[in-house]
Every structure is written in structure tokens, then in C-alpha cells.
Amino acid sequence: MGELEPDQGAEAAAEHQDSAVGAIAARTGLPQSQVSTAVARLREAGSIVTEADPRDRRRLLARRAPEVSARRVEVANATVDDALVRAPGTDDPQVLAEVLAALGRRLTPATVRRLRAEAAGEAASPILRM
């Protein structure tokens, strides 16, 4: 099975309030150790809060944090735009279009439109003027 994306764990906690680590592992198909690690990271980042299960103090229950943490905002607003432009070591629109084709599923729709326009020779995009 795969790994949780940065905000997927918080989304799962929101959909299933007060979920035990074992229940999350069962729903996702991920190993319990991986879920425990993800829960710890999400808690440290402020995306979720945890507390002991009042019925079984050995179990930890997770739920989405009531406040949006700075880290959650940072992750939600992050794009790969800057890294994509720097990675090929060129601002050649054709090279960037080839990179775009390979990584298209990971880019924001706005970035896809800007890079395609640049490759087609349309107005220079702000992302390529770095």
C-alpha cells in the first residue's frame, strides 16, 4: 500500500472523529506502525489532536485540530512551481513543456496552463521570469 499525503491524515481524522490508530490502519490498509508515525507527525505539526480513549486508556484517539495550524496552511498553499523551473536548469519553454508532460499530475492547474502557454510562444509567464 502507499503512504499518506501530507494532508490526507488530517482529512481522514476530520471524516472519522476520534479514530484509533488501529481503525485508521484498517481503513487505509497501511501498517499500524506507519499510521502511528503519521499521527505523531500530524500532531507535532498541529494538524490533529490526540487523547487517550476513555474506554481503553491504552488506545490513542485522533481528531482534526480545531484550529488551522501554520504548518497546515503552508502545506495547503505549497506548489512545485519554483522547484519545477529550477530542476531542469533552463528556462527553455520546450524543455519545461517536456518536464510538464512527465510531472503533469503533480502540478496545479494554473501552472499547467502557464507552462503550456509559454511552450506555445504566448505571453511570458511570471513563473519563468525568476
C-alpha positions as a printed Julia matrix, in Angstrom:
130×3 Matrix{Float64}:
   0.0    0.0     0.0
   1.06   3.66   -0.4
   1.79   6.4     2.06
  -0.49   9.18    3.25
  -0.06  12.52    1.53
   0.62  15.44    3.9
  -2.98  16.49    4.46
  -4.68  13.12    3.91
  -4.18  12.12    7.53
  -5.84  15.29    8.78
  -8.67  14.79    6.26
  -9.16  11.22    7.48
  -9.23  12.48   11.07
 -11.9   15.02   10.12
 -14.07  12.41    8.42
 -13.71   9.93   11.28
 -13.51  11.94   14.51
 -11.95  10.14   17.47
 -10.39   7.39   15.39
  -8.0    4.92   16.97
  -4.7    4.26   15.21
  -5.75   0.65   14.6
  -9.03   1.76   13.0
  -7.18   4.19   10.72
  -4.78   1.39    9.74
  -7.72  -0.9     8.96
  -9.46   1.77    6.81
  -6.34   2.74    4.88
  -4.65  -0.65    4.59
  -1.42   0.87    5.91
   0.64  -0.87    8.58
  -0.22   0.3    12.1
   3.39   1.42   12.63
   3.16   3.73    9.61
  -0.14   5.17   10.83
   1.34   5.74   14.3
   4.26   7.62   12.75
   1.92   9.72   10.6
  -0.29  10.5    13.6
   2.76  11.63   15.59
   3.93  13.9    12.74
   0.47  15.36   12.22
   0.16  16.01   15.96
   3.57  17.73   16.03
   2.51  19.87   13.06
  -0.7   20.86   14.84
  -2.98  19.28   12.23
  -4.56  16.82   14.65
  -5.0   16.42   18.38
  -4.91  13.13   20.22
  -6.17  11.89   23.55
  -6.42   8.6    25.36
  -9.6    6.63   24.72
 -11.74   6.99   27.89
 -12.91   3.36   27.45
  -9.4    1.97   26.96
  -6.59   4.27   28.11
  -4.07   2.23   26.06
  -5.66   3.4    22.79
  -4.97   6.81   21.32
  -7.82   8.64   19.55
  -7.08  11.2    16.84
  -9.22  14.05   15.56
  -8.6   17.1    13.4
  -7.31  20.07   15.4
  -9.97  22.75   15.93
  -7.54  25.47   14.8
  -5.78  25.51   11.45
  -2.06  25.28   12.17
   0.53  27.38   10.36
   2.05  24.18    9.0
  -1.29  23.04    7.58
  -1.68  26.39    5.82
   1.88  26.11    4.48
   1.28  22.6     3.12
  -2.08  23.56    1.61
  -0.52  26.51   -0.22
   2.66  24.75   -1.35
   3.22  24.11   -5.03
   6.07  22.61   -7.01
   6.28  25.62   -9.33
   9.65  27.01   -8.18
  11.33  23.62   -7.97
   9.99  22.65  -11.4
  11.52  25.69  -13.06
  14.91  25.25  -11.34
  15.2   21.46  -11.71
  15.92  21.26  -15.45
  18.49  24.05  -15.19
  16.95  26.01  -18.08
  14.11  28.37  -18.79
  13.69  26.95  -22.31
   9.92  26.66  -22.78
  10.24  23.43  -24.79
  12.3   21.71  -22.07
   9.88  22.91  -19.43
   6.96  21.6   -21.51
   8.64  18.17  -21.6
   9.1   18.25  -17.83
   5.48  19.32  -17.53
   4.35  16.32  -19.55
   6.26  13.99  -17.22
   5.06  15.62  -13.99
   1.7   16.99  -15.05
  -0.31  15.11  -12.47
   1.57  16.83   -9.63
   1.21  20.4   -10.86
  -1.5   22.88  -10.04
  -3.9   23.55  -12.93
  -2.75  27.2   -13.09
   0.88  26.12  -13.52
  -0.06  23.67  -16.26
  -1.85  26.47  -18.15
   1.07  28.91  -17.74
   3.72  26.43  -18.89
   1.66  25.27  -21.87
   1.1   28.88  -22.9
   4.84  29.57  -22.66
   5.69  26.47  -24.71
   3.21  27.65  -27.35
   5.02  31.01  -27.51
   2.28  33.0   -25.8
   2.9   35.73  -23.23
   5.77  35.0   -20.85
   4.56  33.56  -17.6
   5.61  35.02  -14.24
   6.96  31.62  -13.2
   9.58  31.7   -15.96
  10.87  35.17  -15.08
  12.56  34.1   -11.85
